[in-house]
């Protein structure tokens, strides 16, 4: 049974979320207004809007969290390290068909290696001449479940692989923001 005060709190949360409904104005996530700033990646070649309170993950923590041989090139994390955005410059050029096929292959590799993972949507977006192919899925860690979005972005000169991850229980709060962040990935033109 839901009480009246719980309904008011839920309605206020929805109102805040709708009022601050863009990455430019800020987004309410877990009842906190999060502002976003342009962040330059790969020596200033790529820009993305990230939460202003996210920081580069320390290398010694990245070694533990991403223990496989190939870690992402750049990792930005929340202060409690429960939410992460990662970026890897694949060092290859390509087009929308290449990214579409590659995302399908990556998804199949993850599915084959982890048959217990649950996959959800697969989408293609075009934002500011950047083609983004993505899919999302639920994964399982040592102590908790995670929600992940993996994508490839063709920025004109290169293909970038990115991921977003958060605790699965927080996915409804973070998914919208993560998709908005992903849409801001673009080739940086020095303020143009």
N, C-alpha and C positions, 0 to 999 in steps of 0.2 A: 504494500500500500504506500503510495507516494503522498507525502504531506505537502501542504500548501507552501511552506517556506522552501521546500526542495524545488517546487515548481517555479517559484520566483527566482531562485538561484540559477536554475537551468535556463529560464527565459532571459535573465541578465547576461548569461554567458553567450547565448545565441545572439543577442543584440550587440554585444561587444564585438563578437566575431564578424558580424555582418557590417558594423560601422567601420571597423578597421579591417577592411576586406582586401587589401592589396599589399604587395611587397613594398610599394613606395610609401604607404602610410604607416605600415606596420601590421602585424597580425597577432591576434590573441591566441596563445597556445598555452594550455594548462592554466588559464586565468591570468596569464602574464602577457603584457604587451611587448612583443619582440620587434625591434627595429632591425633593418637590414642595410648593409653597406656594400659598395662595390669593392670586390677583392680581385687583385690581379694574380694570375697563376702563370707558371712557366715563363719566368723572366718577363712578365708583362705582355705575353702574346695572347692570353685568353682572360676574359673578365667574367665574373659571376657575382651575383648579389648573395651574400651570406649573412646569417644572424650576426649582429655587431658584437655579441658576447662570445662568439666562437673563436677558438685559438688553434694555431697549428699544433698537432699532437707531437709531443716530445718523442724523439727517435727511440729512446729506451722503452717507452710505453708501446709505441707502434710495433716494435720487435715482438712484444708479448701478445698484443691483440691480433696482429697480422703475422702469425708465426710461419707462414709458408715462405718459400724462397723469394717470391715476387710480391713485394708490398706496393701499394699505390704510391705514386710519386709525391702527391700532396694530400694530407689528411687534416681536415678541420673538425674540431670536436667541441661539444658543449663542455662547460666547466666540470660537470659531473661525469663526463665521458660516456653518457648513455645515448647520445645522438651524434652521428658522424656523417660527414660528406667527404668522399674521397674522389681523387682525380688522377688519371694516368694518361699521359700523352703516348699514344701507341706508335707515334713516329712514322705513320703511314698516311698516305692520302687516299681518298676514296669518294664515293658518291652515295646517294640515298639507297641505291640497290645494294651496294656493298655493306652499308651499316645494317640494313634490313636483314640480309642473309647472315651477317656476323652475329647479330643479336639472337637470331633463331638458333644458331650453333651454340652460343654461350648458354642459352637457356637449356638446350638439350644436354649439354655437358653437365650442368649443375643438376638437372633432373636425374641423369643416369648415375651420378656420383652420390646423390642424396635422394633416394626414392621417397622418403618420408616428408620431404618439403612440399608445401602446398603452394601452387602457382595461381595467380589471379588474372590480372589484365595484361594485355600486350597492346601497345599503342605506338603511333607515329605522329609526331608534332612537327610543324615547321614554324620556327620563331626567328624573326629577323634574319632570314636567309640561312639559318642553321637547321639542319634536319636532325631530329632526335627520335631514335627508336628505343623503346623502353619496355620493361616488364617488371612486375612486382611479385614478391613471394614471401612466405613465412619460413623461417629457418629455426633451427634449434641449437642452442649453445650448451655449455656445461651446466649453467644454472638458470637460464631463462630462454624464452622464445624471443625472436627478433622479427621485425618487419623490414623488408629490404626493397629498394627500387634500384635496378641496375639499368644503365642506358649507355648508348653510344651516340655521340654528337659529332656530326660532320660540320666543322667550322669553316670550311672552304679550303684551308691549306692542310688540315690534319684531322685525324679522327681521335676523339677524346673518349675514354671510357670513364664513367662515373658511377658511383654508388651512393645511396643514402641508406642509413640504417638507424633504427630506434628500437626500444623495447616494444614488443608486440602489443602490450596493453596500452601504449601511447600512440598507436598508429592512427587512430581517428583524429587526434589532436595535431599530429605532425604531417600527415599525408598531403594535405592541401598546401602547406608551406613548402614541403619538399618539391612538389610539382612546380610551384611558382619559382623556386630557386633554379630548378633544372631548366626552365624556360628562359632564364636570363643568361645561360652559358652562351658566350659569343666571342668572336675574334675581336681583340681590342685594337682600336684604331687611334689611340692616343688622344682621347677626348672628342673625337669627331662623332 
